[in-house]
Amino acid sequence: MRQEHAPLILSVDTTTDVRSVAVVAGAYLRAQTTGDLRGAQAANLLGDIDAVLAQAGIGLHEIDLYAVATGPGSFTGLRTGLATIKAFAATQHKPIVGVPTLHAIAFAAQPAGPVVALLPAGRGELFAQLLAVNSDGAIAELSSPAHLAPATLMARALEWPSPLKWAGAGAHVQAEAISAAAQRVGFEWQVESDEGGSETDQLTGAGTHVWTLARPVRAYAGEIAALAVRAYRSGRATSAAELSALYVRLSDAELNERCRV
């Protein structure tokens, strides 16, 4: 095993629209590749893993720790990513850490206090969770992950602490609706720039409450590795057999099957 403070990590996210694979040494990103889960190369996860290992100049046998997004997100992508990384961890007899996708989204939104992490869930609905990112990067759950209609989410958000940051692809898809909700109740609405600063997009009222749209993030394999190494150092790595997916809701096929029963 490599030095405990800097394990060599293979990290995979197949739950969002942009599939990403990274090799990380401690906090140092050695290599990363991305691909469109909805494109022609959607099934090429093994090719991405080969490519990122080649970029890093290492073999699979040198990996100390496997990290994978456990959802929620794309059903097919989630199952593919989990099955692949669990197989590698099992055959290589190495530990594995599963990282909830919404945690990775909140982690990428630093600096932040309360964060609403959002992913599109299809049919205009969202996977959502209220999280806090502490000053040391630790994630605290302030609500359970949920599958919500946008209107339900906005109503709940009015009861949540402020300032509040909205992060993830779901937040960007729903940015207009979130901004409108802020305007209706007199909240200040800000849009974070790529450099991390915020620009006031819409100001209403005295600004005692502030909602901010986090900068867009394309890929999360690096964030998943960073959270995985924290779990590894605190003794929370597990075996492949013990790791399971976080679906939040049933797939359409499962819902249809229940309706027929």
Disulfide bonds with the S-S distance in Angstrom:
none
